[in-house]
Amino acid sequence: MFNLIINEYIKIFKKKSNIFVFAAAYLLLAGLLIFFKAYHINYLKEANSDYSKNNYELEKKFYETKDKVTYECDIMYYQALIDNEIYEDNWKREAEEYAILHLLKNSQNNEYITEEEKNIMKKHSEELQDAVKHNDWKKYLYVMSEENIDRIYTYDEGSDKAVDVFKFLYDNEIEPIYDSTKYKLAYKLVSAQDDAEEEYKRDPFGPGYEEALRKVEKIRYRINNDYAAEIEYGSDIGEYLNGKDTYWKFIKISEYGIFVLGFIILVLAADSIPSEFNSGTIKFLVINKNSKTKIYFSKLITLATLYTLSILILFLVSNVMAFILAKNTDLNAINIVTVGDNMFIESALKVVTKEYIGFYIVNLTCIVLAFSCSTFTKKMIPGICVGAVILFGYSEIELLLLKLGFDFVEYLIVSNLNIIDIINENFFFNKTQIVYTIYNLICHLVVFILIGHDAFCRREIKK
């Protein structure tokens, strides 16, 4: 058996085209990561070009065409940015904008507020500008958290939420640094609390309310235990283009390589046995007193180990590149999984490893399916088609069958390949479901392998 496996590896890498395809896949991944790094650097340059003294001077000239109050306030705003050297998006910029373009402007040309309210707005405007001059972020939070600010000049539905956020930041002495995830968590906490209240009004005993409460508790847990950095999931690769350069970002991009390598080996699997018969080399394996069972499983083991090694190399390469490209590796980022009333902390590295294993199982299942199908049909194309359709379209197939009313779909392979979704949807997470999914996949794999083995053993080999 061992000699047969070695022989299979030699056959695969004897072809220069196979070596080229594997090398191209890894180089393409490395190039993609470097491209995202370069794109983000260029994006930051373009974004920061708007925050310059020259640009502020141009903006001041533009606003000369406005009415007197607007003109004076806009000129005052840009002059304040220049005087205080505010050339980036931060709390000082927000304070000056709020103080001058909202409070001061409304206090002069808003006909629907009283003189007393106008005086209060001017007072708050002066306090905010003073906070900027003295770099006093605590004073900024204190002024912004006063309820009368919200009552006077804000009329949108989200105003109460904003005041609550500033109160929370002030009470917990969280500095308003925009890049700080802890600062963002304050907004998420207030929003989650509002969602929980809405769910309670809708159904105080429903699963939606329980889920909302768990979300609130997880955010509180992050803040109270200083687990500020959060693993942020993106729905597609485009969301990471302008995102911050972190370990998690580059690792998520590298996960596309799992499917690229999976498809490459899926093609090799579909061609493994049909090529032996087409070229006539199968008879030499049988002449050497190798049983059909040994030949069949040696090929299957070769493909499985080759894919395993490919993924391990991908994992190591992507981690090394993520460390190099991301100065802020974000390894302190965590994911919180709730099982019942208990919370479990998962590091970014653990989550990445878990996702790699999940995608590995999905791809390996499709590789075995393609291998078995091509063995059964005696042709390569059916194996590639079936394996590729399941690999890239299992979710759509599952949804289609459910819409058609097929209740037995939960027992099919397409409904048990969403391993990552099952794990990441924390409020549905339970060990029984994971065990059932793995058990279901194993049963399918055994059936595929036995069908392929039976077809191979029944096939006549001309010596």
Protein Blocks (a to p, Z undefined) as FASTA:
>chain_A
ZZmmmmmmmmmmmpmklmmmmmmmmmmmmmmmmmmmmmmmmmmmmmmmmmcfklmmmmmm
mmmmmcfklmmmmmmmmmmmmmnopabdcfklmmmmmmmmmmmmmmmmcckbcfklmmmm
mmmmmmmmmmmmnopaklmmmmmmpmklmmmmpcbfklmmmmmmmmmmmmnopacdfklm
klmmmmmmmmmmmmmmmmmmmommbmklmmmmmmmmmmmmmmmnopabacdddfbfklmm
mmccdfklmmmmmmmmmmmmmmmmmmmmmmmmmmmmmnopmmmmmmnopafklmmmmmmm
mmmmmmmmmmmmmmmmmmmmmmmmmmblolmpccdddehjbccdddfklmmmmmmmmmmm
mmmmmmmmmmmmmmmnopaklmmmmmmmmmmmmmmmmmmmmmnopaklmmpmklmmmmmm
mmmmmmlgcfklmmmmmmmmmmmmmmmmmmmmmmmmmpccdZZ
